[in-house]
Amino acid sequence: LKVLSHIDSILRSPRAPPLLYRRSKGPVQNSVKENAQECGFEHLPLTIEMWADQLMALKDLHRSLRKLSLELVPWHTADPQENSEFIRVEDLQFIVDAILEEIENKEKNGQTPSLPTLLAIVSHFQKLFDVNSLSGVYPRMNEVYTKLGEMTNAMRNLHGLLELDSSAPPTLVVNTVGKLCDIINENVTKQVQQLLGTQDIHSIMKKLEEHECFFPPFQALIQDLLCLLEISNLDDILPTVRNLK
């Protein structure tokens, strides 16, 4: 009876949840009648069973929240009841508060990426620029930055030389340079034709063959004259020959 009385006092406590205490609708026990108390906890076994199930589910919920926390805020320290057999609602609230705090910070600082995002960026950079280790990321970044600066300066200079707008795409710059090369090659061909005095490619080949036949003997003659006259400059040949007359 003392145990029943103690339980009854707990059930009637203002702090007890309403579902704990229900006035009995059936006949009461004689032993309780003698103490002038009604039995108001016949339904407790079912409630306790439900609570036992909820406590087991609480552990599963704690495990799921821990996984979520490790994904969203892996830099947070572990909660104090991480390895405890008894899980309290306060432990779950601790994890939820940490996640909510991180979300609120992200909303306030929208430009601050999370750790998983930073890791993904570094990994993507390594794939794009063939960097095998984290220690090689900074040197490759500096190299890419230097090359980018050189290319930017080159493109800016080409835009100015070609009198193109600064917003002209690289393809337009390449096409313009190609056209200039075609014009230059065409002009060089015309100049060669004018120099050789012919517009016919066969005539050009003939003149080159004549040059190959004439130049070697002429060069040998000049070398003999220089040795014979004991001079080293072509311009001195004619004055030396005139003095010999």
C-alpha positions as MATLAB code, in Angstrom:
seq = 'LKVLSHIDSILRSPRAPPLLYRRSKGPVQNSVKENAQECGFEHLPLTIEMWADQLMALKDLHRSLRKLSLELVPWHTADPQENSEFIRVEDLQFIVDAILEEIENKEKNGQTPSLPTLLAIVSHFQKLFDVNSLSGVYPRMNEVYTKLGEMTNAMRNLHGLLELDSSAPPTLVVNTVGKLCDIINENVTKQVQQLLGTQDIHSIMKKLEEHECFFPPFQALIQDLLCLLEISNLDDILPTVRNLK';
ca = [
       0.000    0.000    0.000;
       2.889    2.342    0.669;
       4.143    1.731   -2.879;
       0.673    2.338   -4.286;
       0.341    5.462   -2.182;
       3.740    6.712   -3.380;
       2.851    6.058   -7.015;
      -0.485    7.753   -6.540;
       1.199   10.849   -5.094;
       3.510   10.999   -8.105;
       0.609   10.633  -10.511;
      -1.322   13.432   -8.795;
       1.718   15.749   -8.783;
       1.267   19.005  -10.787;
       4.450   18.136  -12.703;
       3.072   14.794  -13.920;
       1.796   14.650  -17.519;
      -2.018   14.559  -17.752;
      -2.033   11.120  -19.404;
      -0.477    9.559  -16.320;
      -3.508    9.931  -14.080;
      -7.041    8.887  -14.952;
      -9.803    8.412  -12.467;
     -10.906    4.822  -12.345;
     -14.317    4.122  -13.846;
     -14.547    0.580  -12.513;
     -14.707   -0.860   -9.017;
     -11.780   -0.001   -6.822;
      -9.678   -2.388   -4.815;
     -10.804   -3.029   -1.215;
      -7.297   -2.385    0.100;
      -7.273    1.000   -1.504;
     -10.793    1.742   -0.338;
      -9.658    1.233    3.184;
      -7.128    4.085    2.742;
      -9.821    6.243    1.178;
      -7.939    6.378   -2.138;
      -9.074    5.550   -5.609;
      -6.930    3.522   -7.985;
      -6.135    5.909  -10.879;
      -3.306    4.082  -12.635;
      -4.795    0.878  -14.019;
      -3.761    2.066  -17.510;
      -0.101    2.596  -16.536;
       1.281   -0.715  -17.931;
       0.261    0.294  -21.461;
       1.680    3.780  -20.972;
       4.954    2.394  -19.652;
       5.214    0.017  -22.601;
       4.651    2.938  -24.959;
       7.351    4.921  -23.170;
       9.761    2.006  -23.414;
       9.222    1.935  -27.184;
       9.743    5.690  -27.331;
      13.004    5.402  -25.387;
      14.283    2.842  -27.892;
      13.220    5.119  -30.727;
      15.025    7.955  -28.937;
      18.307    6.078  -29.350;
      17.650    5.599  -33.049;
      16.783    9.263  -33.408;
      19.994   10.205  -31.573;
      22.016    8.029  -33.930;
      20.392    9.626  -36.981;
      20.950   13.128  -35.658;
      24.613   12.301  -35.007;
      25.031   11.233  -38.644;
      23.310   14.396  -39.829;
      25.502   16.494  -37.552;
      28.679   14.864  -38.889;
      27.585   15.739  -42.424;
      26.539   19.329  -41.744;
      28.865   20.410  -38.922;
      31.756   17.909  -38.744;
      33.975   20.419  -36.927;
      31.689   20.516  -33.869;
      32.848   18.590  -30.830;
      30.967   15.457  -29.917;
      28.015   15.812  -27.579;
      28.679   14.707  -23.979;
      26.309   11.718  -24.169;
      27.634   10.389  -27.483;
      28.741    7.043  -26.048;
      26.264    6.869  -23.198;
      23.695    4.111  -22.944;
      21.092    6.559  -21.616;
      19.951    9.192  -24.085;
      18.151   12.267  -22.854;
      16.026   14.736  -24.772;
      18.606   17.403  -23.831;
      21.219   15.485  -25.832;
      19.065   15.560  -28.918;
      18.307   19.221  -28.368;
      22.052   19.920  -28.139;
      22.648   18.405  -31.594;
      19.633   20.151  -33.136;
      20.717   23.506  -31.687;
      24.202   23.074  -33.160;
      22.739   22.342  -36.602;
      20.287   25.250  -36.372;
      23.091   27.584  -35.314;
      25.124   26.565  -38.340;
      22.141   27.118  -40.646;
      21.501   30.553  -39.133;
      25.171   31.473  -39.594;
      24.985   30.394  -43.209;
      21.935   32.575  -43.751;
      23.694   35.555  -42.161;
      26.943   34.927  -44.015;
      25.708   33.661  -47.340;
      29.150   34.036  -48.921;
      30.905   31.763  -46.406;
      31.084   28.225  -47.845;
      30.886   25.179  -45.661;
      33.748   22.739  -45.163;
      32.283   20.118  -47.552;
      31.915   22.826  -50.199;
      35.546   23.900  -49.767;
      36.706   20.287  -50.012;
      34.686   19.845  -53.203;
      36.232   23.019  -54.693;
      39.780   21.851  -53.933;
      39.062   18.394  -55.350;
      37.611   19.934  -58.520;
      40.690   22.162  -58.914;
      42.963   19.119  -58.572;
      41.063   17.334  -61.339;
      41.018   20.343  -63.677;
      44.729   21.149  -63.362;
      46.111   17.634  -62.742;
      47.302   18.194  -59.163;
      48.006   14.941  -57.332;
      48.410   16.264  -53.782;
      47.150   19.098  -51.605;
      50.690   20.463  -51.292;
      50.721   21.055  -55.045;
      47.515   23.103  -55.096;
      49.074   26.459  -54.144;
      52.007   26.229  -56.626;
      49.623   25.296  -59.422;
      47.307   28.164  -58.439;
      50.241   30.573  -58.697;
      51.213   29.099  -62.052;
      47.672   29.387  -63.390;
      47.445   32.962  -62.094;
      50.727   33.900  -63.812;
      49.717   32.306  -67.113;
      46.312   33.947  -66.931;
      47.960   37.338  -66.404;
      50.238   36.799  -69.396;
      47.346   35.747  -71.610;
      45.242   38.681  -70.444;
      48.024   41.148  -71.247;
      48.629   39.519  -74.637;
      44.933   39.674  -75.519;
      44.745   43.300  -74.375;
      47.726   44.221  -76.578;
      46.269   42.352  -79.553;
      42.962   44.147  -79.127;
      44.842   47.445  -79.274;
      47.060   46.511  -82.245;
      44.149   45.136  -84.238;
      41.912   48.073  -83.242;
      39.286   45.737  -81.832;
      36.861   46.457  -79.038;
      37.999   45.197  -75.637;
      34.910   42.969  -75.470;
      35.807   41.140  -78.695;
      36.021   37.372  -78.063;
      39.310   35.462  -78.558;
      37.919   33.753  -81.681;
      37.565   37.141  -83.372;
      41.145   38.016  -82.443;
      42.411   34.725  -83.902;
      40.418   35.196  -87.119;
      41.719   38.735  -87.518;
      45.333   37.608  -87.031;
      44.736   34.839  -89.592;
      43.459   37.321  -92.142;
      46.505   39.536  -91.555;
      48.797   36.552  -92.093;
      47.025   35.760  -95.365;
      47.438   39.374  -96.500;
      51.125   39.410  -95.542;
      51.776   36.108  -97.350;
      49.999   37.412 -100.425;
      52.036   40.616 -100.387;
      55.305   38.684  -99.980;
      54.413   36.543 -102.988;
      53.719   39.635 -105.052;
      56.986   41.243 -103.954;
      58.953   38.102 -104.914;
      57.250   38.067 -108.283;
      58.067   41.735 -108.838;
      61.668   41.200 -107.736;
      62.135   38.336 -110.166;
      60.235   40.185 -112.864;
      57.729   37.475 -113.565;
      54.246   36.368 -112.579;
      54.754   32.785 -113.710;
      55.877   30.189 -111.184;
      57.692   28.242 -113.892;
      59.654   31.316 -114.828;
      60.575   31.810 -111.179;
      61.874   28.264 -111.014;
      63.867   28.787 -114.203;
      65.464   31.961 -112.846;
      66.405   30.173 -109.644;
      68.028   27.396 -111.673;
      69.973   30.002 -113.662;
      71.070   31.615 -110.432;
      72.318   28.265 -109.096;
      74.336   27.767 -112.282;
      75.802   31.263 -112.378;
      76.509   32.098 -108.743;
      79.057   29.387 -107.781;
      81.550   30.234 -110.629;
      81.055   33.957 -109.998;
      81.759   33.507 -106.301;
      84.928   31.524 -107.081;
      86.124   34.266 -109.474;
      85.646   36.957 -106.867;
      87.530   34.923 -104.257;
      90.452   34.463 -106.682;
      90.531   38.188 -107.406;
      90.591   39.060 -103.745;
      93.487   36.678 -103.157;
      95.372   37.833 -106.248;
      95.013   41.519 -105.471;
      95.636   40.878 -101.761;
      92.530   42.713 -100.655;
      89.569   41.675  -98.534;
      86.827   44.105  -99.569;
      84.796   43.844 -102.756;
      84.672   47.627 -103.059;
      88.498   47.701 -103.366;
      88.622   45.495 -106.478;
      87.911   48.218 -109.074;
      90.309   50.846 -107.568;
      93.084   48.262 -107.350;
      92.605   47.160 -110.967;
      92.640   50.813 -112.157;
      95.942   51.400 -110.332;
      97.446   48.413 -112.108;
      96.639   49.992 -115.492;
];
